[in-house]
Structures are given as C-alpha cells and as structure tokens.
Amino acid sequence: MRHGKKNNHLGRKTAHRKAMLANMACSLIEHKRINTTVAKAKALKQFIEPLITKSKAENNVSAEKGTHNRRIVFKNLRDKYAVTELFSVVSEKVADRPGGYTRIIKLGNRLGDNADMAMIELVDFNELYNAGKPKKKSTRRSRRSGGSDAEVVSAEKETKVEEAQTETEAKTDDSKE
C-alpha cells in the first residue's frame, strides 16, 4: 500500500534527493530549461512551482512577508544567485500567470540506458511558443450578448468587404488601361 507517499523518492536517500532537486531547480532558474528524465522532471515540477509562487507573492505583500518568503526559498534552493534571479527576473515574468509555471516536453529515450527523457522549461521564457500568441487579457462576460457587440462586428465585416471590393475594382481598372 502506498498510503501517504506523496513524493517520488527517485531511488535516493532524503538528503541526496533534496540536494539534487535544489541543484536542478537552480539550473532551471539560471538556464530557463534543462534536460532530465521524466521522473526527475515531475519531481522538480512539484518542488519548484511553490517556490515560484512564493517569489511572485513578494510584490503583493509587506516587506516582512517578502523577507520571510525569500528565506523559505533560500532554505530550499541553497543558492543566493538563483534566489535573486527568481525574485527579480522570473517573478516579474510570471506575475500575471495563476499557476503552471513549468512545462514538461517528452523527448524520447536516452541511448545508454533507454531512460525516458524530457525537457522541463519555464513557460513564459519560451519565445517560440509565445511568439504567435498576442498578450490578451481575458475578461468575463455574461451569457447574454448585448446588441452593441454584434453591431460592431457586423459593421467591421462590412467595411472589410467594401475595402476588398474597391481594391479589386482598382486592379481591374489598371488592367484595362
């Protein structure tokens, strides 16, 4: 039975596991993405996401609470440069994200021992995935749709159609001459 076994022990003693996760988290914060096994990536995701949330909360609370959060994060990461990077660069980038700061992408199997490999990355630092998506703010709307939005959309469609017609007429006039 596996009652109460919340985390994956990864075949290591407690001190080794904590040290390994701290080192991997520091590398992830520094490089914004790292390659590792799938099991370690999942364990790292559980380890680092609460720390990112604590760094993000520093901007919204008093100075005493911010210092407390820094000390908690430093206790887990054990690297003051990684803590500084986390609280400055990373927390600004993920400020509007409600959670899910990391992404795990499976890469296939490792050649030597056939282990499942994965890349874990910070979501907001991947420019390829975020390039095509403009930053938009989602707003809540009621289920009832007012007539004003529908009228605006139909007016925009009509103007686009009229512009397309004038362009085609201009092209045909040029070809006749």
Secondary structure, DSSP 8 states (H G I E B T S, - for coil): --TT--S--TTS-HHHHHHHHHHHHHHHHHHSEEEEEHHHHHHHHHHHHHHHHHHHHGGGS-HHHHHHHHHHHHHHH--HHHHHHIIIIIHHHTTT--S--EEEEEEEE-TTT--EEEEEEEGGG-HHHHHSS---------SS--HHHHHHHHHHHHHHHHHHHHHHHHHHHHHH-
